[in-house]
Amino acid sequence: MVEVLASFMIVTTITLTLIPIVYQLRLEEQILAEQREIVYRLHDELQPLLFESVNKSFPINFVKNIDGNPVSFSFSLENKLIKGCADWTDAKQNSKTFCLYGYE
């Protein structure tokens, strides 16, 4: 009976240790997937500004929902580069900003 209780305690301890670790890994996986999708969208939004020869008035700001999260996109001119930034709040409620630059 003592051996059964000891083995049960060992299994319980391992399980209770692994559950928070797995939860954190899943949360980080979700944050990275979300960030990757937002960077792809920022790249896609920046492309027309780089390749179209139409006069553009900067700054350009707008908000889009990506997977249910509002993401603020802003584009401006810095020196001879077009700077595109995306601002959002991740799954841990941290504010994130990512910027890409491109030549016209």
C-alpha positions in Angstrom: 0.0 0.0 0.0 2.9 2.4 0.8 4.4 1.7 -2.6 1.2 2.5 -4.4 0.9 5.8 -2.4 4.5 6.7 -3.2 4.1 6.0 -6.9 0.8 8.0 -6.9 2.5 11.0 -5.3 5.4 10.8 -7.8 3.0 10.8 -10.8 0.9 13.6 -9.2 4.0 15.7 -8.7 5.2 15.2 -12.2 1.7 16.0 -13.6 1.3 19.2 -11.5 4.7 20.4 -12.6 4.1 19.8 -16.3 0.6 21.4 -16.6 1.8 25.0 -16.1 4.8 24.4 -18.4 2.6 23.1 -21.2 0.2 26.0 -20.7 3.0 28.5 -21.0 4.3 26.7 -24.2 0.9 26.9 -25.8 0.5 30.6 -24.9 4.0 31.4 -26.4 3.1 29.3 -29.5 -0.1 31.4 -29.9 1.8 34.7 -29.5 4.4 33.7 -32.1 1.7 32.6 -34.6 -0.2 35.9 -34.0 3.0 37.9 -34.5 3.9 36.0 -37.7 0.4 36.6 -39.2 0.6 40.4 -38.3 4.1 40.7 -39.9 2.8 39.0 -43.1 -0.1 41.4 -43.2 2.1 44.4 -42.6 4.3 43.3 -45.5 1.3 42.8 -47.7 0.0 46.3 -46.8 3.4 47.9 -47.5 3.9 46.4 -50.9 1.3 48.6 -52.8 2.9 51.7 -51.2 6.3 50.7 -52.5 5.4 49.8 -56.1 2.6 52.1 -57.1 3.7 55.4 -58.6 0.6 57.3 -57.5 1.2 60.3 -55.2 0.6 59.2 -51.7 -0.1 61.5 -48.7 1.7 60.4 -45.6 1.1 59.5 -42.8 -1.4 56.7 -43.4 -3.2 55.1 -40.4 -5.9 52.5 -40.2 -7.0 49.6 -38.0 -7.8 46.0 -39.2 -9.0 43.0 -37.2 -6.7 40.1 -37.6 -8.0 36.9 -35.9 -10.3 39.0 -33.7 -7.6 41.3 -32.5 -7.5 45.0 -33.6 -4.2 45.9 -35.2 -3.2 49.5 -35.9 -1.2 50.0 -39.1 0.7 53.2 -39.7 2.8 54.3 -42.6 5.1 57.3 -42.8 8.1 58.7 -44.7 11.5 58.6 -42.9 14.3 60.0 -45.1 13.8 58.2 -48.4 12.2 55.1 -46.8 8.6 54.2 -46.2 8.2 53.0 -42.6 5.3 50.7 -41.9 4.4 49.8 -38.3 1.9 47.5 -36.7 0.7 47.9 -33.1 -1.3 45.3 -31.2 -1.9 43.6 -27.9 -0.8 40.0 -27.6 -2.4 37.1 -25.7 -0.5 38.1 -22.5 -1.9 41.6 -22.8 1.5 43.1 -23.7 1.6 45.9 -26.2 3.7 45.0 -29.3 5.1 47.0 -32.2 6.8 45.8 -35.3 8.1 48.0 -38.1 9.3 47.3 -41.7 11.1 49.7 -44.0 11.1 49.8 -47.8 12.4 52.0 -50.7 9.9 53.5 -53.0 
